[in-house]
Amino acid sequence: MRKNFFKTLICGALTFALGLGMCFACACSDGKDNGESSAPPAITKPPVKEKDDKNTKYLEFKRNFKIMVLADIQVETKTECTREFVKITKCVNEQKPDLIVLTGDNVFRPANTNVLAELITCMDALDTPWAPVFGNHDAEGNLTKAQMGEMFISANNCLFLPGEEFIHEGGDDCLGNYCVNLRSNGKTVYSLFLMDSNMDAPAPEKGYCYLYPDQIEWFSGRAAELQTGREKDPVNIFAFFHIPVPEYAVAVSKFKQDPSNGWGTFKEDVCCSVKNTGFFEAAKQVNTRAIFCGHDHNNTGALDYEGVQLAYALKSSEASYHDEELLGAMLVTLEDKYSFNIENVYFDK
């Protein structure tokens, strides 16, 4: 009896050990015949969400996102505004942009409340988000930039923001420095900087004004912040303002000698500021892909200068001086996260 007992005990122990070993092997096996062990499940970190900025409005990016740029509408009366928007409205309805940018000189003296109110009504009727900047003529009438800004903010589809406050001794009010960021899956793909290039240079300086150093510091800081951690997929920076920077004059001069650096028609001198405050050099440091301006009614085109597209938008109305062949809008198509196309869309005669 004792011999059978120990035999049974030993057999049971062996059976238990064998079963335990098989269980352990099953637990370690990945189910494959080759017996390779499975890797632990990958831990997916949620994407870091960008912080919203108080001086930025946000739109959703999509392939072939269209930005229509209107320059120097410069209407002086309510009747003139209504008339000019017949062609603008037709152009918008045909092209169906996702955003409209006004590069300044939107109204012309006396720039009274009725004229600006009519322009805002006409813009809102297009049922498209729109973002304006000030030109050198907008505030020459009886409305200050602050008053005009309040009217923009009260509009239904306007994205205008007062932005950072910049006070310059001897200069005019500097208002409307803000961004419109185009996001995809919570990340900015394109950042559009809209800036006030001011009016006349402060005395005793002569000529047109410029982007002041504190504006450039704001631009550089905000753009650099957007680029943080984006070495592999940098944000595309665009800048929109009214008065061209001095580099436009160099680019146009080179184009007239050798038109291989872009396309366009340039029928008047580049009316930029005498002083170069360094905006272009700062822009190159933060992946600025293109700069858009107006101001010179008879110039239009897009020129590659040191890796940046310098674009002159078409004049968008017959108000003030103009060339009948150069009226319309500039259309910027953001084909994807990396490439874009710039072209002109001309008004019907």
Phi and psi in degrees as GROMACS dihedral restraints (atoms count N, CA, C in turn):
[ dihedral_restraints ]
;  ai    aj    ak    al  type     phi  dphi    fc
    3     4     5     6     1   -64.8    20    10
    4     5     6     7     1   -39.1    20    10
    6     7     8     9     1   -63.2    20    10
    7     8     9    10     1   -44.8    20    10
    9    10    11    12     1   -65.2    20    10
   10    11    12    13     1   -33.5    20    10
   12    13    14    15     1   -64.0    20    10
   13    14    15    16     1   -48.4    20    10
   15    16    17    18     1   -65.9    20    10
   16    17    18    19     1   -34.9    20    10
   18    19    20    21     1   -62.6    20    10
   19    20    21    22     1   -44.6    20    10
   21    22    23    24     1   -64.5    20    10
   22    23    24    25     1   -39.4    20    10
   24    25    26    27     1   -63.6    20    10
   25    26    27    28     1   -43.6    20    10
   27    28    29    30     1   -66.3    20    10
   28    29    30    31     1   -43.9    20    10
   30    31    32    33     1   -62.0    20    10
   31    32    33    34     1   -40.5    20    10
   33    34    35    36     1   -64.2    20    10
   34    35    36    37     1   -39.9    20    10
   36    37    38    39     1   -64.8    20    10
   37    38    39    40     1   -42.2    20    10
   39    40    41    42     1   -63.2    20    10
   40    41    42    43     1   -41.2    20    10
   42    43    44    45     1   -62.7    20    10
   43    44    45    46     1   -42.0    20    10
   45    46    47    48     1   -63.1    20    10
   46    47    48    49     1   -45.5    20    10
   48    49    50    51     1   -63.7    20    10
   49    50    51    52     1   -41.8    20    10
   51    52    53    54     1   -62.7    20    10
   52    53    54    55     1   -42.7    20    10
   54    55    56    57     1   -64.4    20    10
   55    56    57    58     1   -39.8    20    10
   57    58    59    60     1   -64.1    20    10
   58    59    60    61     1   -41.0    20    10
   60    61    62    63     1   -63.2    20    10
   61    62    63    64     1   -40.2    20    10
   63    64    65    66     1   -65.7    20    10
   64    65    66    67     1   -40.1    20    10
   66    67    68    69     1   -62.3    20    10
   67    68    69    70     1   -41.4    20    10
   69    70    71    72     1   -64.9    20    10
   70    71    72    73     1   -40.1    20    10
   72    73    74    75     1   -65.0    20    10
   73    74    75    76     1   -38.7    20    10
   75    76    77    78     1   -66.1    20    10
   76    77    78    79     1   -37.2    20    10
   78    79    80    81     1   -67.2    20    10
   79    80    81    82     1   -33.4    20    10
   81    82    83    84     1   -86.9    20    10
   82    83    84    85     1   -17.0    20    10
   84    85    86    87     1   -77.1    20    10
   85    86    87    88     1   146.7    20    10
   87    88    89    90     1   -92.5    20    10
   88    89    90    91     1     9.9    20    10
   90    91    92    93     1    87.7    20    10
   91    92    93    94     1    -0.7    20    10
   93    94    95    96     1   -94.7    20    10
   94    95    96    97     1   152.7    20    10
   96    97    98    99     1   -65.9    20    10
   97    98    99   100     1   -26.4    20    10
   99   100   101   102     1   -79.4    20    10
  100   101   102   103     1    -3.3    20    10
  102   103   104   105     1    73.2    20    10
  103   104   105   106     1    12.0    20    10
  105   106   107   108     1   -66.6    20    10
  106   107   108   109     1   142.2    20    10
  108   109   110   111     1   -80.0    20    10
  109   110   111   112     1   147.8    20    10
  111   112   113   114     1   -82.2    20    10
  112   113   114   115     1   145.1    20    10
  114   115   116   117     1   -77.6    20    10
  115   116   117   118     1   151.0    20    10
  117   118   119   120     1   -63.3    20    10
  118   119   120   121     1   149.4    20    10
  120   121   122   123     1   -59.0    20    10
  121   122   123   124     1   137.7    20    10
  123   124   125   126     1   -68.4    20    10
  124   125   126   127     1   141.4    20    10
  126   127   128   129     1   -96.9    20    10
  127   128   129   130     1   116.0    20    10
  129   130   131   132     1   -93.8    20    10
  130   131   132   133     1   119.3    20    10
  132   133   134   135     1   -80.6    20    10
  133   134   135   136     1   136.6    20    10
  135   136   137   138     1   -65.6    20    10
  136   137   138   139     1   144.6    20    10
  138   139   140   141     1   -60.7    20    10
  139   140   141   142     1   142.8    20    10
  141   142   143   144     1   -72.9    20    10
  142   143   144   145     1   122.3    20    10
  144   145   146   147     1   -82.0    20    10
  145   146   147   148     1   132.0    20    10
  147   148   149   150     1   -65.5    20    10
  148   149   150   151     1   145.1    20    10
  150   151   152   153     1   -81.1    20    10
  151   152   153   154     1   135.7    20    10
  153   154   155   156     1   -70.4    20    10
  154   155   156   157     1   145.7    20    10
  156   157   158   159     1  -111.3    20    10
  157   158   159   160     1   139.0    20    10
  159   160   161   162     1   -65.3    20    10
  160   161   162   163     1   -22.2    20    10
  162   163   164   165     1  -102.8    20    10
  163   164   165   166     1    25.2    20    10
  165   166   167   168     1  -134.6    20    10
  166   167   168   169     1   136.9    20    10
  168   169   170   171     1  -104.8    20    10
  169   170   171   172     1   154.6    20    10
  171   172   173   174     1  -125.8    20    10
  172   173   174   175     1   136.4    20    10
  174   175   176   177     1  -128.2    20    10
  175   176   177   178     1   157.0    20    10
  177   178   179   180     1   -84.5    20    10
  178   179   180   181     1   128.2    20    10
  180   181   182   183     1   -81.5    20    10
  181   182   183   184     1   147.1    20    10
  183   184   185   186     1  -145.8    20    10
  184   185   186   187     1   161.0    20    10
  186   187   188   189     1   -60.4    20    10
  187   188   189   190     1   141.2    20    10
  189   190   191   192     1    61.5    20    10
  190   191   192   193     1    35.5    20    10
  192   193   194   195     1   -63.7    20    10
  193   194   195   196     1   129.8    20    10
  195   196   197   198     1  -108.2    20    10
  196   197   198   199     1   128.7    20    10
  198   199   200   201     1  -113.5    20    10
  199   200   201   202     1   122.1    20    10
  201   202   203   204     1  -100.4    20    10
  202   203   204   205     1   128.7    20    10
  204   205   206   207     1  -107.9    20    10
  205   206   207   208     1   120.9    20    10
  207   208   209   210     1  -109.0    20    10
  208   209   210   211     1   132.3    20    10
  210   211   212   213     1  -124.6    20    10
  211   212   213   214     1   140.9    20    10
  213   214   215   216     1    51.1    20    10
  214   215   216   217     1    50.7    20    10
  216   217   218   219     1   -61.4    20    10
  217   218   219   220     1   -45.5    20    10
  219   220   221   222     1    52.5    20    10
  220   221   222   223     1    39.5    20    10
  222   223   224   225     1   -76.4    20    10
  223   224   225   226     1   147.6    20    10
  225   226   227   228     1  -111.7    20    10
  226   227   228   229     1   -22.8    20    10
  228   229   230   231     1  -132.4    20    10
  229   230   231   232     1   162.2    20    10
  231   232   233   234     1   -63.7    20    10
  232   233   234   235     1   -40.5    20    10
  234   235   236   237     1   -63.0    20    10
  235   236   237   238     1   -43.5    20    10
  237   238   239   240     1   -62.7    20    10
  238   239   240   241     1   -40.3    20    10
  240   241   242   243     1   -61.8    20    10
  241   242   243   244     1   -48.6    20    10
  243   244   245   246     1   -59.0    20    10
  244   245   246   247     1   -42.1    20    10
  246   247   248   249     1   -65.0    20    10
  247   248   249   250     1   -45.9    20    10
  249   250   251   252     1   -67.0    20    10
  250   251   252   253     1   -29.0    20    10
  252   253   254   255     1   -77.8    20    10
  253   254   255   256     1    -5.8    20    10
  255   256   257   258     1   -63.7    20    10
  256   257   258   259     1   -47.2    20    10
  258   259   260   261     1   -73.4    20    10
  259   260   261   262     1   -39.1    20    10
  261   262   263   264     1   -61.8    20    10
  262   263   264   265     1   -44.8    20    10
  264   265   266   267     1   -62.1    20    10
  265   266   267   268     1   -42.1    20    10
  267   268   269   270     1   -61.6    20    10
  268   269   270   271     1   -43.1    20    10
  270   271   272   273     1   -64.2    20    10
  271   272   273   274     1   -44.2    20    10
  273   274   275   276     1   -63.5    20    10
  274   275   276   277     1   -43.7    20    10
  276   277   278   279     1   -63.0    20    10
  277   278   279   280     1   -32.9    20    10
  279   280   281   282     1   -77.5    20    10
  280   281   282   283     1   -40.3    20    10
  282   283   284   285     1   -90.2    20    10
  283   284   285   286     1   -23.9    20    10
  285   286   287   288     1    52.1    20    10
  286   287   288   289     1    60.7    20    10
  288   289   290   291     1   -70.4    20    10
  289   290   291   292     1   157.8    20    10
  291   292   293   294     1   -91.4    20    10
  292   293   294   295     1   -17.8    20    10
  294   295   296   297     1  -153.9    20    10
  295   296   297   298     1   142.6    20    10
  297   298   299   300     1  -119.3    20    10
  298   299   300   301     1   130.6    20    10
  300   301   302   303     1  -114.4    20    10
  301   302   303   304     1   131.6    20    10
  303   304   305   306     1  -104.1    20    10
  304   305   306   307     1   121.3    20    10
  306   307   308   309     1   -92.8    20    10
  307   308   309   310     1    24.6    20    10
  309   310   311   312     1   100.9    20    10
  310   311   312   313     1   170.5    20    10
  312   313   314   315     1    52.0    20    10
  313   314   315   316     1    51.8    20    10
  315   316   317   318     1   -74.4    20    10
  316   317   318   319     1   -37.0    20    10
  318   319   320   321     1  -130.1    20    10
  319   320   321   322     1   164.2    20    10
  321   322   323   324     1  -127.6    20    10
  322   323   324   325     1   153.9    20    10
  324   325   326   327     1   -47.7    20    10
  325   326   327   328     1   144.6    20    10
  327   328   329   330     1   -79.8    20    10
  328   329   330   331     1     2.1    20    10
  330   331   332   333     1    46.8    20    10
  331   332   333   334     1    48.7    20    10
  333   334   335   336     1   -78.6    20    10
  334   335   336   337     1   172.6    20    10
  336   337   338   339     1   -58.6    20    10
  337   338   339   340     1   -40.0    20    10
  339   340   341   342     1   -64.1    20    10
  340   341   342   343     1   -39.0    20    10
  342   343   344   345     1   -67.4    20    10
  343   344   345   346     1   -48.5    20    10
  345   346   347   348     1   -65.4    20    10
  346   347   348   349     1   -39.1    20    10
  348   349   350   351     1   -60.7    20    10
  349   350   351   352     1   -39.0    20    10
  351   352   353   354     1   -67.4    20    10
  352   353   354   355     1   -41.9    20    10
  354   355   356   357     1   -61.5    20    10
  355   356   357   358     1   -42.8    20    10
  357   358   359   360     1   -64.0    20    10
  358   359   360   361     1   -41.2    20    10
  360   361   362   363     1   -60.6    20    10
  361   362   363   364     1   -44.6    20    10
  363   364   365   366     1   -65.9    20    10
  364   365   366   367     1   -40.3    20    10
  366   367   368   369     1   -66.6    20    10
  367   368   369   370     1   -44.9    20    10
  369   370   371   372     1   -63.1    20    10
  370   371   372   373     1   -31.8    20    10
  372   373   374   375     1   -66.6    20    10
  373   374   375   376     1   -16.5    20    10
  375   376   377   378     1   -74.8    20    10
  376   377   378   379     1   -12.4    20    10
  378   379   380   381     1    56.3    20    10
  379   380   381   382     1    42.3    20    10
  381   382   383   384     1  -139.2    20    10
  382   383   384   385     1   137.6    20    10
  384   385   386   387     1   -56.0    20    10
  385   386   387   388     1   137.4    20    10
  387   388   389   390     1  -137.9    20    10
  388   389   390   391     1   149.0    20    10
  390   391   392   393     1  -135.2    20    10
  391   392   393   394     1   114.1    20    10
  393   394   395   396     1  -101.1    20    10
  394   395   396   397     1   155.6    20    10
  396   397   398   399     1  -123.8    20    10
  397   398   399   400     1   167.3    20    10
  399   400   401   402     1   -91.5    20    10
  400   401   402   403     1   145.4    20    10
  402   403   404   405     1  -104.0    20    10
  403   404   405   406     1  -170.9    20    10
  405   406   407   408     1   -79.1    20    10
  406   407   408   409     1   -11.7    20    10
  408   409   410   411     1  -104.1    20    10
  409   410   411   412     1   -16.1    20    10
  411   412   413   414     1   -56.1    20    10
  412   413   414   415     1   -40.9    20    10
  414   415   416   417     1  -102.2    20    10
  415   416   417   418     1    24.0    20    10
  417   418   419   420     1   -82.9    20    10
  418   419   420   421     1   -11.4    20    10
  420   421   422   423     1   -93.4    20    10
  421   422   423   424     1  -144.3    20    10
  423   424   425   426     1   -96.3    20    10
  424   425   426   427     1    13.1    20    10
  426   427   428   429     1  -116.7    20    10
  427   428   429   430     1   133.4    20    10
  429   430   431   432     1   -80.2    20    10
  430   431   432   433     1   167.0    20    10
  432   433   434   435     1   -62.0    20    10
  433   434   435   436     1   -36.6    20    10
  435   436   437   438     1   -63.1    20    10
  436   437   438   439     1   -42.0    20    10
  438   439   440   441     1   -66.6    20    10
  439   440   441   442     1   -41.3    20    10
  441   442   443   444     1   -65.7    20    10
  442   443   444   445     1   -39.2    20    10
  444   445   446   447     1   -60.3    20    10
  445   446   447   448     1   -40.0    20    10
  447   448   449   450     1   -63.7    20    10
  448   449   450   451     1   -37.1    20    10
  450   451   452   453     1   -68.1    20    10
  451   452   453   454     1   -39.0    20    10
  453   454   455   456     1   -61.6    20    10
  454   455   456   457     1   -45.3    20    10
  456   457   458   459     1   -62.6    20    10
  457   458   459   460     1   -33.0    20    10
  459   460   461   462     1   -77.5    20    10
  460   461   462   463     1    -9.6    20    10
  462   463   464   465     1   -71.6    20    10
  463   464   465   466     1   155.5    20    10
  465   466   467   468     1   -70.5    20    10
  466   467   468   469     1   -41.4    20    10
  468   469   470   471     1  -113.4    20    10
  469   470   471   472     1     7.1    20    10
  471   472   473   474     1   -84.3    20    10
  472   473   474   475     1   136.1    20    10
  474   475   476   477     1   -98.4    20    10
  475   476   477   478     1     5.4    20    10
  477   478   479   480     1   -55.3    20    10
  478   479   480   481     1   139.5    20    10
  480   481   482   483     1  -132.0    20    10
  481   482   483   484     1   142.8    20    10
  483   484   485   486     1   -61.6    20    10
  484   485   486   487     1   -34.0    20    10
  486   487   488   489     1    74.4    20    10
  487   488   489   490     1  -167.1    20    10
  489   490   491   492     1   -63.9    20    10
  490   491   492   493     1   145.6    20    10
  492   493   494   495     1   -89.0    20    10
  493   494   495   496     1   122.1    20    10
  495   496   497   498     1  -118.7    20    10
  496   497   498   499     1   122.6    20    10
  498   499   500   501     1  -113.6    20    10
  499   500   501   502     1   123.2    20    10
  501   502   503   504     1  -122.4    20    10
  502   503   504   505     1   120.2    20    10
  504   505   506   507     1   -62.9    20    10
  505   506   507   508     1   125.8    20    10
  507   508   509   510     1    84.1    20    10
  508   509   510   511     1    -6.4    20    10
  510   511   512   513     1  -104.2    20    10
  511   512   513   514     1   174.4    20    10
  513   514   515   516     1   -83.9    20    10
  514   515   516   517     1   171.7    20    10
  516   517   518   519     1   -58.7    20    10
  517   518   519   520     1   137.6    20    10
  519   520   521   522     1  -113.2    20    10
  520   521   522   523     1   108.9    20    10
  522   523   524   525     1  -140.8    20    10
  523   524   525   526     1   145.2    20    10
  525   526   527   528     1    90.1    20    10
  526   527   528   529     1    45.8    20    10
  528   529   530   531     1  -104.8    20    10
  529   530   531   532     1   104.8    20    10
  531   532   533   534     1  -152.4    20    10
  532   533   534   535     1   177.3    20    10
  534   535   536   537     1  -126.7    20    10
  535   536   537   538     1   151.8    20    10
  537   538   539   540     1  -122.9    20    10
  538   539   540   541     1   113.6    20    10
  540   541   542   543     1  -102.3    20    10
  541   542   543   544     1   135.4    20    10
  543   544   545   546     1  -101.8    20    10
  544   545   546   547     1   117.6    20    10
  546   547   548   549     1  -109.5    20    10
  547   548   549   550     1   149.1    20    10
  549   550   551   552     1  -133.2    20    10
  550   551   552   553     1   122.4    20    10
  552   553   554   555     1    52.8    20    10
  553   554   555   556     1    40.2    20    10
  555   556   557   558     1    82.9    20    10
  556   557   558   559     1    -1.4    20    10
  558   559   560   561     1  -114.8    20    10
  559   560   561   562     1   136.9    20    10
  561   562   563   564     1   -69.6    20    10
  562   563   564   565     1   129.5    20    10
  564   565   566   567     1  -102.2    20    10
  565   566   567   568     1   -46.5    20    10
  567   568   569   570     1  -126.0    20    10
  568   569   570   571     1   135.0    20    10
  570   571   572   573     1  -118.3    20    10
  571   572   573   574     1   120.1    20    10
  573   574   575   576     1  -101.1    20    10
  574   575   576   577     1   116.3    20    10
  576   577   578   579     1   -94.9    20    10
  577   578   579   580     1   120.5    20    10
  579   580   581   582     1  -108.0    20    10
  580   581   582   583     1   124.0    20    10
  582   583   584   585     1  -135.1    20    10
  583   584   585   586     1   151.9    20    10
  585   586   587   588     1   -91.9    20    10
  586   587   588   589     1   111.5    20    10
  588   589   590   591     1   -84.5    20    10
  589   590   591   592     1     7.2    20    10
  591   592   593   594     1    70.3    20    10
  592   593   594   595     1  -168.2    20    10
  594   595   596   597     1  -113.7    20    10
  595   596   597   598     1   -96.4    20    10
  597   598   599   600     1  -101.4    20    10
  598   599   600   601     1   149.5    20    10
  600   601   602   603     1   -62.3    20    10
  601   602   603   604     1   143.5    20    10
  603   604   605   606     1   -66.7    20    10
  604   605   606   607     1   142.9    20    10
  606   607   608   609     1   -61.1    20    10
  607   608   609   610     1   144.9    20    10
  609   610   611   612     1   -89.5    20    10
  610   611   612   613     1    11.9    20    10
  612   613   614   615     1   -66.9    20    10
  613   614   615   616     1   155.6    20    10
  615   616   617   618     1  -112.5    20    10
  616   617   618   619     1   158.6    20    10
  618   619   620   621     1    87.4    20    10
  619   620   621   622     1  -164.9    20    10
  621   622   623   624     1   -75.5    20    10
  622   623   624   625     1   159.6    20    10
  624   625   626   627     1   -82.6    20    10
  625   626   627   628     1  -167.6    20    10
  627   628   629   630     1  -154.5    20    10
  628   629   630   631     1   179.3    20    10
  630   631   632   633     1   -81.3    20    10
  631   632   633   634     1   122.6    20    10
  633   634   635   636     1   -73.5    20    10
  634   635   636   637     1   158.3    20    10
  636   637   638   639     1   -55.3    20    10
  637   638   639   640     1   -37.0    20    10
  639   640   641   642     1   -70.5    20    10
  640   641   642   643     1   -30.1    20    10
  642   643   644   645     1   -66.3    20    10
  643   644   645   646     1   -42.3    20    10
  645   646   647   648     1   -65.6    20    10
  646   647   648   649     1   -37.9    20    10
  648   649   650   651     1   -62.2    20    10
  649   650   651   652     1   -42.6    20    10
  651   652   653   654     1   -62.4    20    10
  652   653   654   655     1   -46.3    20    10
  654   655   656   657     1   -58.0    20    10
  655   656   657   658     1   -50.7    20    10
  657   658   659   660     1   -63.1    20    10
  658   659   660   661     1   -42.8    20    10
  660   661   662   663     1   -65.1    20    10
  661   662   663   664     1   -44.7    20    10
  663   664   665   666     1   -68.6    20    10
  664   665   666   667     1   -41.4    20    10
  666   667   668   669     1   -65.5    20    10
  667   668   669   670     1   -41.9    20    10
  669   670   671   672     1   -63.8    20    10
  670   671   672   673     1   -37.4    20    10
  672   673   674   675     1   -61.7    20    10
  673   674   675   676     1   -41.9    20    10
  675   676   677   678     1   -64.1    20    10
  676   677   678   679     1   -31.5    20    10
  678   679   680   681     1   -83.5    20    10
  679   680   681   682     1    -8.5    20    10
  681   682   683   684     1   -60.5    20    10
  682   683   684   685     1   124.5    20    10
  684   685   686   687     1    74.5    20    10
  685   686   687   688     1    11.1    20    10
  687   688   689   690     1  -114.7    20    10
  688   689   690   691     1    34.8    20    10
  690   691   692   693     1   -60.7    20    10
  691   692   693   694     1   -36.0    20    10
  693   694   695   696     1   -84.3    20    10
  694   695   696   697     1   -22.7    20    10
  696   697   698   699     1  -141.7    20    10
  697   698   699   700     1    70.7    20    10
  699   700   701   702     1   -61.9    20    10
  700   701   702   703     1   149.6    20    10
  702   703   704   705     1   -71.8    20    10
  703   704   705   706     1   136.6    20    10
  705   706   707   708     1   -83.4    20    10
  706   707   708   709     1   123.4    20    10
  708   709   710   711     1  -102.2    20    10
  709   710   711   712     1   129.6    20    10
  711   712   713   714     1  -117.7    20    10
  712   713   714   715     1   147.9    20    10
  714   715   716   717     1  -126.5    20    10
  715   716   717   718     1   137.6    20    10
  717   718   719   720     1  -127.6    20    10
  718   719   720   721     1   125.3    20    10
  720   721   722   723     1  -157.9    20    10
  721   722   723   724     1   177.2    20    10
  723   724   725   726     1   -87.2    20    10
  724   725   726   727     1   -57.7    20    10
  726   727   728   729     1   -86.0    20    10
  727   728   729   730     1   127.3    20    10
  729   730   731   732     1   -66.0    20    10
  730   731   732   733     1   149.5    20    10
  732   733   734   735     1   -79.1    20    10
  733   734   735   736     1   159.4    20    10
  735   736   737   738     1   -56.4    20    10
  736   737   738   739     1   -24.9    20    10
  738   739   740   741     1   -62.7    20    10
  739   740   741   742     1   -22.7    20    10
  741   742   743   744     1   -60.0    20    10
  742   743   744   745     1   -41.0    20    10
  744   745   746   747     1   -62.6    20    10
  745   746   747   748     1   -39.9    20    10
  747   748   749   750     1   -67.2    20    10
  748   749   750   751     1   -43.7    20    10
  750   751   752   753     1   -64.6    20    10
  751   752   753   754     1   -42.1    20    10
  753   754   755   756     1   -65.7    20    10
  754   755   756   757     1   -41.2    20    10
  756   757   758   759     1   -61.2    20    10
  757   758   759   760     1   -42.4    20    10
  759   760   761   762     1   -66.5    20    10
  760   761   762   763     1   -38.5    20    10
  762   763   764   765     1   -62.3    20    10
  763   764   765   766     1   -40.4    20    10
  765   766   767   768     1   -66.3    20    10
  766   767   768   769     1   -26.1    20    10
  768   769   770   771     1   -86.1    20    10
  769   770   771   772     1   -36.4    20    10
  771   772   773   774     1  -149.7    20    10
  772   773   774   775     1   102.2    20    10
  774   775   776   777     1   -75.7    20    10
  775   776   777   778     1    20.0    20    10
  777   778   779   780     1   -79.8    20    10
  778   779   780   781     1    -8.4    20    10
  780   781   782   783     1   -94.4    20    10
  781   782   783   784     1    13.4    20    10
  783   784   785   786     1   157.6    20    10
  784   785   786   787     1  -151.2    20    10
  786   787   788   789     1  -146.8    20    10
  787   788   789   790     1   158.4    20    10
  789   790   791   792     1   152.8    20    10
  790   791   792   793     1   175.3    20    10
  792   793   794   795     1  -129.6    20    10
  793   794   795   796     1   124.5    20    10
  795   796   797   798     1  -128.4    20    10
  796   797   798   799     1   100.9    20    10
  798   799   800   801     1  -106.1    20    10
  799   800   801   802     1     2.9    20    10
  801   802   803   804     1  -145.4    20    10
  802   803   804   805     1   165.5    20    10
  804   805   806   807     1   -65.2    20    10
  805   806   807   808     1   153.7    20    10
  807   808   809   810     1   -75.7    20    10
  808   809   810   811     1   115.1    20    10
  810   811   812   813     1   -96.2    20    10
  811   812   813   814     1    75.6    20    10
  813   814   815   816     1  -101.0    20    10
  814   815   816   817     1   178.8    20    10
  816   817   818   819     1   -73.6    20    10
  817   818   819   820     1   156.3    20    10
  819   820   821   822     1   -72.0    20    10
  820   821   822   823     1   -40.3    20    10
  822   823   824   825     1   -84.5    20    10
  823   824   825   826     1   137.6    20    10
  825   826   827   828     1  -104.8    20    10
  826   827   828   829     1   110.8    20    10
  828   829   830   831     1   -91.6    20    10
  829   830   831   832     1     3.5    20    10
  831   832   833   834     1    91.4    20    10
  832   833   834   835     1    16.6    20    10
  834   835   836   837     1   -62.5    20    10
  835   836   837   838     1   -43.6    20    10
  837   838   839   840     1   -61.4    20    10
  838   839   840   841     1   -44.2    20    10
  840   841   842   843     1   -62.9    20    10
  841   842   843   844     1   -39.1    20    10
  843   844   845   846     1   -66.2    20    10
  844   845   846   847     1   -38.3    20    10
  846   847   848   849     1   -63.6    20    10
  847   848   849   850     1   -37.5    20    10
  849   850   851   852     1   -64.1    20    10
  850   851   852   853     1   -26.6    20    10
  852   853   854   855     1   -75.7    20    10
  853   854   855   856     1   -13.7    20    10
  855   856   857   858     1  -122.7    20    10
  856   857   858   859     1    29.0    20    10
  858   859   860   861     1    62.4    20    10
  859   860   861   862     1    43.2    20    10
  861   862   863   864     1   -75.0    20    10
  862   863   864   865     1   120.6    20    10
  864   865   866   867     1   -91.8    20    10
  865   866   867   868     1   -30.4    20    10
  867   868   869   870     1  -157.1    20    10
  868   869   870   871     1   148.8    20    10
  870   871   872   873     1  -125.2    20    10
  871   872   873   874     1   136.4    20    10
  873   874   875   876     1  -123.5    20    10
  874   875   876   877     1   136.2    20    10
  876   877   878   879     1  -143.3    20    10
  877   878   879   880     1   178.4    20    10
  879   880   881   882     1  -130.8    20    10
  880   881   882   883     1  -122.0    20    10
  882   883   884   885     1    78.9    20    10
  883   884   885   886     1   -53.9    20    10
  885   886   887   888     1   -96.0    20    10
  886   887   888   889     1   100.4    20    10
  888   889   890   891     1   -61.8    20    10
  889   890   891   892     1   -27.3    20    10
  891   892   893   894     1  -105.2    20    10
  892   893   894   895     1    21.1    20    10
  894   895   896   897     1  -119.3    20    10
  895   896   897   898     1   139.1    20    10
  897   898   899   900     1  -157.5    20    10
  898   899   900   901     1   149.8    20    10
  900   901   902   903     1   146.6    20    10
  901   902   903   904     1  -176.2    20    10
  903   904   905   906     1  -141.6    20    10
  904   905   906   907     1   120.5    20    10
  906   907   908   909     1  -120.4    20    10
  907   908   909   910     1   134.9    20    10
  909   910   911   912     1   -82.3    20    10
  910   911   912   913     1   119.3    20    10
  912   913   914   915     1  -131.1    20    10
  913   914   915   916     1   110.4    20    10
  915   916   917   918     1    53.7    20    10
  916   917   918   919     1    40.4    20    10
  918   919   920   921     1    86.1    20    10
  919   920   921   922     1     2.1    20    10
  921   922   923   924     1  -119.5    20    10
  922   923   924   925     1   134.9    20    10
  924   925   926   927     1   -78.9    20    10
  925   926   927   928     1   120.3    20    10
  927   928   929   930     1  -102.2    20    10
  928   929   930   931     1   111.1    20    10
  930   931   932   933     1  -114.7    20    10
  931   932   933   934     1   136.8    20    10
  933   934   935   936     1  -105.0    20    10
  934   935   936   937     1   117.1    20    10
  936   937   938   939     1   -74.9    20    10
  937   938   939   940     1   150.6    20    10
  939   940   941   942     1   -65.0    20    10
  940   941   942   943     1   143.8    20    10
  942   943   944   945     1   -64.4    20    10
  943   944   945   946     1   137.9    20    10
  945   946   947   948     1  -111.9    20    10
  946   947   948   949     1    21.7    20    10
  948   949   950   951     1  -162.9    20    10
  949   950   951   952     1   166.5    20    10
  951   952   953   954     1   -87.6    20    10
  952   953   954   955     1    -2.5    20    10
  954   955   956   957     1   -67.7    20    10
  955   956   957   958     1   140.4    20    10
  957   958   959   960     1    67.7    20    10
  958   959   960   961     1  -175.5    20    10
  960   961   962   963     1   -68.1    20    10
  961   962   963   964     1   146.8    20    10
  963   964   965   966     1  -165.7    20    10
  964   965   966   967     1   165.5    20    10
  966   967   968   969     1  -108.2    20    10
  967   968   969   970     1   126.5    20    10
  969   970   971   972     1   -58.6    20    10
  970   971   972   973     1   -24.8    20    10
  972   973   974   975     1   -84.2    20    10
  973   974   975   976     1   -10.2    20    10
  975   976   977   978     1  -122.6    20    10
  976   977   978   979     1    59.2    20    10
  978   979   980   981     1  -126.6    20    10
  979   980   981   982     1   132.7    20    10
  981   982   983   984     1   159.6    20    10
  982   983   984   985     1  -140.1    20    10
  984   985   986   987     1  -144.5    20    10
  985   986   987   988     1   155.2    20    10
  987   988   989   990     1   -96.6    20    10
  988   989   990   991     1   136.1    20    10
  990   991   992   993     1  -117.0    20    10
  991   992   993   994     1   123.0    20    10
  993   994   995   996     1  -111.6    20    10
  994   995   996   997     1   116.9    20    10
  996   997   998   999     1  -107.0    20    10
  997   998   999  1000     1   116.8    20    10
  999  1000  1001  1002     1   -87.3    20    10
 1000  1001  1002  1003     1    94.7    20    10
 1002  1003  1004  1005     1   -65.1    20    10
 1003  1004  1005  1006     1   -38.9    20    10
 1005  1006  1007  1008     1  -157.5    20    10
 1006  1007  1008  1009     1  -159.8    20    10
 1008  1009  1010  1011     1   -74.8    20    10
 1009  1010  1011  1012     1    -7.1    20    10
 1011  1012  1013  1014     1  -124.0    20    10
 1012  1013  1014  1015     1   -32.0    20    10
 1014  1015  1016  1017     1  -119.2    20    10
 1015  1016  1017  1018     1   151.3    20    10
 1017  1018  1019  1020     1  -148.1    20    10
 1018  1019  1020  1021     1   162.0    20    10
 1020  1021  1022  1023     1  -129.4    20    10
 1021  1022  1023  1024     1   139.1    20    10
 1023  1024  1025  1026     1  -118.3    20    10
 1024  1025  1026  1027     1   127.8    20    10
 1026  1027  1028  1029     1  -147.9    20    10
 1027  1028  1029  1030     1   166.8    20    10
 1029  1030  1031  1032     1  -104.3    20    10
 1030  1031  1032  1033     1   143.8    20    10
 1032  1033  1034  1035     1  -119.1    20    10
 1033  1034  1035  1036     1   116.4    20    10
 1035  1036  1037  1038     1   -92.8    20    10
 1036  1037  1038  1039     1   143.3    20    10
 1038  1039  1040  1041     1   -69.0    20    10
 1039  1040  1041  1042     1   149.0    20    10
 1041  1042  1043  1044     1   -67.6    20    10
 1042  1043  1044  1045     1   142.5    20    10
